[in-house]
Amino acid sequence: MLTKRIIPCLDVKDGRTVKGVNFVDLRDAGDPVELAWQYSRQGADELVFLDITATHERRKTTVELVKAVARQVNIPFTIGGGINELGDADVLLHSGADKISINSAAVRNPMLIDQLAKAFGIQFVVVAVDTRRVDGKNYVHLNGGRLKTEIETADWIREAESRGAGEILLTSMDHDGTKNGFDCEFLKEINDSLSIPLIASGGAGNKQHFVDVFQQSNVDAALAASVFHYGEILIPDLKDMLRKQGISVR
């Protein structure tokens, strides 16, 4: 059985880690490089850095952050935000990132997924999807959740996989920051239709929520932010609990 991954996510704005609720009301959560170092020591399996305003403000993800993190940690990390073309990804990967994450740019230009997969290999390409339920259906949202599309989430994820996405990072905006648990039902629906790894995001509030998402939806990884940033859950304690529940972790 493949081991499940625990992934702290660091949303970065103006060089600081921030966290909000339902994608708004952001508050400071610390220095991203310092947090990255702490998580690598605690036993995180991977890290994800998302420059949450890069797309909205039409600026590039900071290369300096990638270089600083690469010097500090020895676990894989993904960087996303403002990646619109091959050159953006090339710079980040050569600066030390292990994978790149694309979101809004991929929806606007789906061929970008094909191009990145062909240039770097599918294992380097994470397609992040922000989803929100509207009138009983899940729709893709862009620009850090600010812009609703008419694209149904399940349809887009299938297309992303067919174009060469190596992983899907699916964030439920309805659950994000609420600490009421992951959207296990929808995650299971998506995971059952995929043959590539699915990372669950949005809603973690306690250790039981991680047990639930692995047991109920069988996702490959679970991602969280504030519960790790503010010390509410320590990764060694979380992994101990998962092992006791029969869930295989590193």
C-alpha positions in Angstrom: 0.0 0.0 0.0 1.3 3.4 -0.9 2.0 5.7 2.0 -0.2 8.7 2.5 1.5 12.1 2.4 1.0 15.0 4.9 1.7 18.4 3.2 1.8 21.8 4.9 0.7 24.6 2.6 2.2 28.0 2.8 0.1 30.8 1.2 2.6 33.6 0.6 1.7 37.3 0.1 4.3 40.0 0.1 7.0 37.6 1.3 5.0 36.4 4.4 2.9 33.4 5.1 -0.8 34.3 5.5 -4.0 32.4 6.2 -7.7 33.3 5.9 -11.1 31.8 5.9 -12.9 31.0 2.6 -10.0 32.7 0.9 -10.6 36.1 2.6 -9.6 37.9 5.9 -5.9 37.1 5.7 -3.7 37.2 8.8 0.0 36.8 9.2 1.3 33.3 9.9 5.1 33.8 9.9 8.2 33.7 7.7 7.8 31.0 5.0 11.4 29.9 5.0 11.5 29.5 8.7 8.2 27.5 8.6 9.5 25.4 5.8 12.5 24.5 7.9 10.4 23.6 10.9 8.1 21.4 8.8 10.9 19.5 7.2 12.3 18.8 10.7 8.9 17.7 12.0 8.5 15.1 9.3 6.3 16.7 6.6 6.4 14.7 3.4 6.3 17.7 1.1 5.6 21.4 1.1 3.4 23.6 -1.2 4.0 27.3 -1.6 1.3 29.3 -3.3 1.9 33.0 -4.1 -1.8 33.7 -3.7 -1.8 37.1 -5.3 0.6 36.5 -8.1 -2.1 35.8 -10.7 -4.4 38.4 -9.4 -1.7 41.1 -9.4 -0.1 39.8 -12.7 3.3 39.4 -11.2 5.7 36.4 -11.1 6.3 34.1 -8.2 9.4 35.2 -6.3 12.4 33.2 -7.4 14.3 34.3 -4.3 11.8 32.5 -2.1 12.4 29.3 -4.0 16.1 29.6 -3.7 15.9 30.3 0.0 13.6 27.3 0.7 15.8 25.0 -1.4 18.8 25.9 0.7 16.9 25.1 3.9 14.8 22.0 3.3 15.6 18.5 2.1 12.0 17.4 1.2 10.2 18.0 -2.1 8.3 21.3 -2.5 5.9 22.6 -5.1 5.6 26.3 -6.0 2.7 28.0 -7.6 1.3 31.4 -8.5 1.8 33.5 -11.6 3.1 30.7 -13.8 1.8 31.4 -17.2 4.4 30.0 -19.6 7.2 27.5 -19.9 9.8 30.1 -19.1 8.2 30.8 -15.7 8.3 27.1 -14.8 11.8 26.6 -16.1 13.2 29.4 -13.8 11.4 28.0 -10.7 12.5 24.4 -11.3 16.1 25.5 -11.9 16.0 27.6 -8.8 15.3 24.5 -6.7 11.5 23.8 -6.8 10.7 20.1 -7.3 7.3 20.7 -8.9 5.3 23.6 -10.2 1.6 24.2 -9.6 -0.7 25.9 -12.1 -4.3 27.0 -11.6 -5.9 30.0 -13.4 -3.4 30.0 -16.2 -4.2 26.3 -17.1 -7.9 27.0 -17.2 -7.4 30.0 -19.5 -4.9 28.1 -21.7 -5.3 24.4 -21.2 -2.5 23.7 -23.7 -0.1 25.0 -21.0 -0.6 21.6 -19.2 0.4 19.7 -22.4 3.4 22.0 -22.9 4.7 21.7 -19.3 4.2 17.9 -19.2 6.1 17.6 -22.5 8.9 19.9 -21.5 9.5 18.7 -17.9 7.6 15.4 -17.5 4.2 14.9 -15.9 5.7 14.3 -12.5 6.6 18.0 -12.3 3.2 19.3 -13.1 0.6 19.8 -10.4 -2.8 21.3 -11.5 -4.4 23.1 -8.6 -8.2 23.5 -8.7 -10.3 25.8 -6.5 -13.9 24.6 -6.4 -17.1 25.9 -4.9 -20.5 24.5 -4.9 -23.1 26.7 -6.6 -26.8 25.5 -6.9 -25.8 22.0 -6.1 -22.9 21.7 -8.6 -19.1 22.2 -8.1 -17.6 24.9 -10.4 -14.0 25.9 -11.0 -13.0 29.3 -9.6 -10.0 31.4 -10.7 -7.8 34.2 -9.4 -7.5 33.0 -5.9 -11.2 32.1 -5.8 -12.4 35.6 -6.9 -13.8 34.6 -10.3 -16.4 31.8 -10.9 -16.3 30.0 -14.2 -19.0 27.9 -15.9 -16.7 24.9 -15.9 -17.8 22.0 -13.8 -14.9 20.9 -11.6 -15.1 17.2 -12.4 -15.0 17.9 -16.1 -12.0 20.1 -15.8 -10.0 17.7 -13.6 -10.6 14.9 -16.2 -9.3 17.2 -18.9 -6.3 18.2 -16.9 -5.4 14.6 -16.4 -5.8 13.8 -20.1 -3.5 16.7 -20.9 -0.6 15.5 -18.7 -1.2 16.7 -15.2 0.8 14.5 -12.8 -1.2 15.4 -9.7 -4.4 17.3 -8.8 -4.5 19.6 -5.8 -8.2 20.1 -5.1 -9.2 22.9 -2.7 -12.8 23.1 -1.5 -13.4 26.9 -1.0 -16.6 26.1 1.0 -14.5 24.2 3.5 -11.3 26.3 3.4 -10.3 27.7 6.7 -13.5 26.6 8.4 -11.8 23.7 10.3 -14.9 21.6 9.9 -13.3 18.8 8.0 -12.5 18.0 4.3 -15.2 17.6 1.7 -14.7 13.9 1.8 -17.8 13.0 -0.3 -16.7 15.2 -3.3 -13.1 14.2 -2.9 -14.0 10.5 -3.1 -16.1 11.2 -6.2 -13.2 12.9 -7.9 -10.6 10.4 -6.7 -12.6 7.4 -8.0 -12.5 8.9 -11.5 -8.7 9.6 -11.5 -5.6 7.5 -12.1 -3.2 10.2 -10.9 -2.7 11.3 -7.3 -5.2 13.6 -5.7 -4.2 16.0 -2.9 -7.1 17.1 -0.6 -7.2 20.7 0.6 -9.6 22.8 2.6 -11.1 22.2 6.0 -8.6 20.5 8.3 -9.3 21.4 11.9 -8.1 18.4 13.9 -6.3 15.1 13.5 -9.5 13.1 13.1 -10.2 15.1 9.9 -7.1 13.6 8.3 -8.2 10.1 9.4 -11.6 10.8 7.8 -10.3 12.0 4.5 -7.9 9.1 4.0 -10.4 6.5 5.1 -13.5 7.9 3.3 -12.0 9.3 0.1 -8.7 7.4 -0.2 -6.9 10.5 -1.5 -3.1 10.2 -1.8 -2.2 13.2 0.3 -3.8 15.8 2.6 -2.8 19.4 2.7 -3.4 21.9 5.5 -2.2 25.3 6.6 -3.4 27.1 9.7 -3.6 24.0 11.9 0.1 23.5 11.3 1.2 27.2 11.2 -0.3 27.9 14.6 0.8 24.7 16.2 -2.7 23.2 16.7 -1.5 20.0 15.1 2.1 18.7 15.2 3.0 16.5 12.3 4.6 13.7 14.5 1.5 13.5 16.6 -0.7 13.4 13.5 1.3 10.6 11.9 1.2 8.6 15.1 -2.6 8.8 15.1 -2.8 7.9 11.4 -0.6 4.8 12.0 -2.9 3.7 14.9 -5.8 3.9 12.6 -4.1 1.6 10.1 -3.2 4.4 7.6 0.2 3.9 6.1 2.5 7.0 6.5 6.2 7.6 6.2 
